[in-house]
Amino acid sequence: MPVLLRAILKGFSEEAILQNWPNIRDRVVVEDDLNPKMLATQVDAVRDRWLNSDLESWLALHTFYEGVIPKLQALSEQLPIVIITTKESRFVKALLQQAGLQIPDDRLFGKDCRRPKAETLRQLKTTSPTPIWFIEDRLATLQTIKQQRDLTDIALFLGDWGYNTQQQQQAANRDPRIHRLSLAQFGQEFSGWLQS
């Protein structure tokens, strides 16, 4: 986030950022002599201090998309829901608890597990008795998982309400292996998830 804010302050347009973020990010990091690991550590430290000093105000700034929590609650009564995220597990857990959703620690894989999402899916395959449907909002992540020969039986969904562009959504529409999933579809029965 700090690099994104710096890019905006440097005058990069929203369109340029959406279309060319990796190159812009790298350029800003080099030009401003930034250390991405140090930035991540500092952001996490600020968040930790805030959580420890005023948890309620931090939680109040975060909301879930409409219908997501009730759907996850309903699904968790039928299936083992697993969350794989690039966010720290402790932050995700605090947000879920505040929303009234309890996900066991062994089904929450955050940045702190230090494992690529494909590797986590591979591990889950060895213990999951049910098919795995993986929802992700980054097309690049889905494309990486799609290339893993041992993960071809995992259904892949691009959540189009997340961090992706219209161009990425159109690319997902053209990919027979990736299903584009709208927020409205997410709230439906599973059969509705497979319809374009």
C-alpha positions as CSV (number, residue, x, y, z in Angstrom):
1,M,0.0,0.0,0.0
2,P,2.7,2.6,0.7
3,V,4.3,2.0,-2.7
4,L,0.8,2.5,-4.3
5,L,0.3,5.7,-2.4
6,R,3.8,6.9,-3.4
7,A,3.0,6.1,-7.1
8,I,-0.2,8.2,-6.9
9,L,1.7,11.1,-5.3
10,K,4.3,10.8,-8.1
11,G,1.5,11.4,-10.6
12,F,0.8,7.9,-12.1
13,S,-2.8,7.8,-13.3
14,E,-5.3,5.2,-12.1
15,E,-5.4,3.7,-15.6
16,A,-1.6,3.4,-15.8
17,I,-1.5,1.7,-12.4
18,L,-4.3,-0.7,-13.2
19,Q,-2.7,-1.7,-16.6
20,N,1.0,-1.7,-15.6
21,W,1.3,-2.0,-11.8
22,P,4.3,-4.4,-11.6
23,N,6.5,-2.1,-13.7
24,I,5.3,1.0,-11.9
25,R,5.8,-0.6,-8.5
26,D,9.3,-1.7,-9.4
27,R,10.1,1.8,-10.8
28,V,8.9,3.6,-7.7
29,V,10.9,1.2,-5.4
30,V,14.1,1.8,-7.4
31,E,13.6,5.6,-7.8
32,D,12.8,6.1,-4.2
33,D,15.3,3.5,-2.9
34,L,12.6,1.7,-1.0
35,N,13.0,-1.6,0.8
36,P,9.8,-3.7,0.3
37,K,10.5,-6.1,3.2
38,M,11.2,-3.2,5.5
39,L,8.0,-1.4,4.4
40,A,5.9,-4.6,4.9
41,T,7.4,-5.0,8.4
42,Q,6.7,-1.3,9.2
43,V,3.1,-1.5,8.0
44,D,2.5,-4.7,10.0
45,A,4.1,-3.0,13.1
46,V,1.8,0.0,12.8
47,R,-1.2,-2.3,12.4
48,D,-0.1,-4.3,15.4
49,R,0.2,-1.2,17.6
50,W,-3.2,0.0,16.4
51,L,-4.8,-3.4,17.1
52,N,-3.2,-3.5,20.6
53,S,-4.2,0.0,21.5
54,D,-7.6,0.4,19.9
55,L,-8.9,-2.8,18.3
56,E,-12.5,-1.5,17.9
57,S,-11.5,1.5,15.8
58,W,-9.3,-0.7,13.5
59,L,-12.1,-3.3,13.1
60,A,-14.7,-0.5,12.4
61,L,-12.7,0.6,9.3
62,H,-13.1,-2.8,7.7
63,T,-16.3,-4.2,6.2
64,F,-16.9,-7.3,4.2
65,Y,-18.7,-7.3,0.8
66,E,-22.5,-7.6,1.3
67,G,-23.6,-11.2,1.7
68,V,-20.1,-12.7,2.1
69,I,-20.3,-13.4,5.8
70,P,-23.8,-15.0,5.7
71,K,-22.7,-17.2,2.8
72,L,-19.5,-18.3,4.5
73,Q,-21.5,-19.0,7.7
74,A,-24.0,-21.1,5.8
75,L,-21.2,-23.0,3.9
76,S,-19.2,-23.6,7.0
77,E,-22.1,-25.6,8.4
78,Q,-21.9,-28.0,5.4
79,L,-18.2,-27.9,4.3
80,P,-14.8,-27.3,5.7
81,I,-14.2,-23.6,4.7
82,V,-10.5,-22.8,4.3
83,I,-9.1,-19.3,3.8
84,I,-5.8,-18.8,2.0
85,T,-4.7,-15.2,2.0
86,T,-1.6,-12.9,1.6
87,K,-2.7,-11.1,4.7
88,E,-1.4,-11.9,8.2
89,S,-3.6,-14.6,9.8
90,R,-4.0,-12.7,13.1
91,F,-5.5,-9.7,11.2
92,V,-7.9,-12.0,9.2
93,K,-8.9,-13.9,12.4
94,A,-9.7,-10.6,14.2
95,L,-11.9,-9.4,11.3
96,L,-13.7,-12.8,11.0
97,Q,-14.3,-13.0,14.8
98,Q,-15.7,-9.4,14.8
99,A,-18.1,-10.5,12.0
100,G,-19.2,-13.6,13.9
101,L,-17.4,-16.2,11.8
102,Q,-15.1,-18.7,13.5
103,I,-12.6,-20.4,11.2
104,P,-10.3,-22.9,13.0
105,D,-6.6,-22.0,13.0
106,D,-5.8,-25.1,10.9
107,R,-8.0,-23.8,8.1
108,L,-6.6,-20.2,8.0
109,F,-3.4,-19.9,5.9
110,G,-2.1,-16.3,6.0
111,K,1.1,-14.7,4.9
112,D,2.7,-16.0,8.1
113,C,2.6,-19.6,6.8
114,R,5.2,-18.5,4.2
115,R,4.0,-20.8,1.6
116,P,2.8,-20.1,-2.0
117,K,-1.0,-20.6,-2.4
118,A,-0.4,-23.5,-4.9
119,E,1.6,-25.3,-2.2
120,T,-1.1,-24.8,0.4
121,L,-3.7,-26.2,-2.1
122,R,-1.4,-29.2,-2.7
123,Q,-1.3,-29.8,1.0
124,L,-5.1,-29.5,1.4
125,K,-5.6,-32.0,-1.4
126,T,-4.0,-34.7,0.7
127,T,-6.4,-34.2,3.6
128,S,-9.6,-32.9,1.9
129,P,-12.4,-35.5,1.3
130,T,-14.3,-33.0,-0.8
131,P,-13.5,-31.4,-4.1
132,I,-11.6,-28.1,-3.7
133,W,-13.1,-24.9,-5.2
134,F,-10.6,-22.1,-5.0
135,I,-11.8,-18.4,-5.2
136,E,-9.1,-15.8,-5.8
137,D,-9.2,-12.2,-6.9
138,R,-5.8,-12.2,-8.6
139,L,-5.8,-13.6,-12.1
140,A,-2.0,-14.1,-12.0
141,T,-2.4,-16.4,-9.0
142,L,-5.0,-18.5,-10.8
143,Q,-2.9,-18.7,-13.9
144,T,0.0,-20.0,-11.8
145,I,-2.1,-22.6,-10.1
146,K,-3.6,-23.6,-13.5
147,Q,-0.1,-24.5,-14.7
148,Q,0.4,-27.0,-11.8
149,R,-0.2,-30.5,-13.3
150,D,-1.1,-32.0,-9.9
151,L,-3.8,-29.3,-9.2
152,T,-5.9,-29.7,-12.4
153,D,-8.8,-31.2,-10.4
154,I,-9.2,-28.0,-8.4
155,A,-11.9,-25.7,-9.7
156,L,-10.6,-22.1,-10.1
157,F,-12.8,-19.0,-9.7
158,L,-11.9,-15.4,-10.2
159,G,-13.9,-13.3,-7.7
160,D,-14.6,-10.3,-9.9
161,W,-15.5,-8.1,-6.9
162,G,-11.8,-8.1,-5.8
163,Y,-8.5,-6.8,-6.9
164,N,-8.8,-7.3,-10.7
165,T,-9.5,-5.2,-13.7
166,Q,-12.1,-5.5,-16.5
167,Q,-9.3,-6.6,-18.8
168,Q,-8.4,-9.5,-16.4
169,Q,-12.0,-10.4,-16.0
170,Q,-12.3,-10.7,-19.8
171,A,-9.2,-12.9,-19.9
172,A,-10.8,-15.1,-17.3
173,N,-14.0,-15.3,-19.4
174,R,-11.8,-16.6,-22.3
175,D,-10.1,-19.2,-20.1
176,P,-11.9,-22.5,-20.0
177,R,-10.2,-23.5,-16.8
178,I,-11.1,-20.3,-14.8
179,H,-14.7,-19.5,-13.9
180,R,-15.5,-15.8,-13.4
181,L,-17.6,-15.4,-10.2
182,S,-19.6,-12.3,-9.4
183,L,-20.6,-11.4,-5.9
184,A,-24.2,-12.2,-6.8
185,Q,-23.2,-15.7,-8.0
186,F,-21.2,-16.2,-4.8
187,G,-24.4,-15.9,-2.9
188,Q,-26.2,-18.6,-4.9
189,E,-26.1,-22.3,-4.8
190,F,-22.9,-23.9,-6.2
191,S,-24.6,-24.8,-9.5
192,G,-24.9,-21.0,-10.1
193,W,-21.2,-20.6,-9.8
194,L,-20.5,-22.5,-13.0
195,Q,-22.7,-20.3,-15.2
196,S,-21.2,-17.5,-17.1
